[in-house]
Amino acid sequence: MAQHKSLELRIREKAAELGFAACGIAPADAAPLAGQRLRQWLDEGAHGSMIWMEERAHHRERPAGLWPQVRSVISLGMSYAPGLDPLALAGAGEHGRISVYAQGGDYHDVVKKALKALGRWLAQSAPAGSGVDLKVFVDTAPVMEKPLAEAAGLGWQGKHTNLVSRDHGSWLFLGAIYTTLDLAPDLPARDSCGSCTACQAACPTDAFPAPYRLDARRCISYLTIEHKGPIPPEFREAIGNRIYGCDDCLAVCPWNKFAHAAATNRAFAPRAELTAPELADLMALDDADFRQVFSGSPIKRIGRDRMVRNCLIAAGNSGSAALAGQVAGLLDDPSPEVRGAAVWALGRLDPARWRVERDVRALAETDASVREEWAA
């Protein structure tokens, strides 16, 4: 029977065998408006300090801009639907909240490995004489995964700008295979957000200026992961105890009721130590400890200093006087990023001690951003 199956059907079957929960096909020119929307977003400065979005915009705008030979795009999704409520730790002051996607294995590695395996299989299974060529991409490449996934029928870009699937809710990691094959495309997905505004209302920092538009500069995921240096004061309280990413807009999506943890790729099963980590433990990490704790995790890319900075913001929001001594100890940290966050957190937890420390340290501080924290 196998020889009577279309190549497209066999691609889907092989994708499922490799751990993908969703697979669809689109022509390479199937998302013509994506580039225009990207340019508008960049022109508004809504990408913040993510300069690589600007530098490779010409590659990102359309698949042929990156690889002129591409004819079809195979869009793929791996489920990371959580088994636990992503919002359960809201208000758990002495514990940090880590985004669901980062509690297990690094999706870059897992998805890329499966994409390469599917690519090798496709090269061997394509019709003789087709001269198939292909390239695989996940996240870090200049590829518009979400518009292409919508064009391939995996789901639609919701009002939170992420992909929403009827079967997997908001919990899909996306990857893509560009190929020179002319494959039969799937029908594009239809927007089914309707009048729902749950994701917009859930955002703690009002990062959505309008439905389907995101200002990354206000987004907690951007602030805790991509943003270097001090976190702007106006967002610190709203960050709460989120120390890596934010799931709020994703978690409240009503389409998640159809997502089941049973479909989750086992590689993304949460590590016990990352489901409810104690801020005190994370603030105590030095660089070597950080690399050991987050080995194999996407969190490792932000480095120790940014993680401790995030934990200090969460500590300042915790209301826990028990953390004040440890926070004060980080006033001497070699990283100005950490010292500045420690100044803010101590001022929240122990104002009297903050005033004493300010009198001793402020004039001796060499970093301008930290001096500003003492002056605030």
Secondary structure, 3 states (H helix, E strand, C coil): CHHHCCHHHHHHHHHHHCCCCEEEEEECCCCCCHHHHHHHHHHCCCCCCCHHHHHCHHHHCCHHHHCCCCCEEEEEEEECCCCCCCCCCCCCCCECEECHHHCCCCHHHHHHHHHHHHHHHHHHHCCCCCCCCEEEECCCCCCCHHHHHHHCCCCEECCCCCEEECCCECCEEEEEEEECCCCCCCCCCCCCCCCCCHHHHHCCCCCCCECCECCHHHCHHHHHHHCCCCCCHHHHHHHCCEEECCCHHHHCCHHHHHCCHHHCCHHHCCCHHHHCCEHHHHHCCCHHHHHHHCCCCHHHHHHHHHHHHHHHHHHHHHCCHHHHHHHHHHHHCCCHHHHHHHHHHHHHHCHHHHHHHHHHHHHHCCCHHHHHHHHC
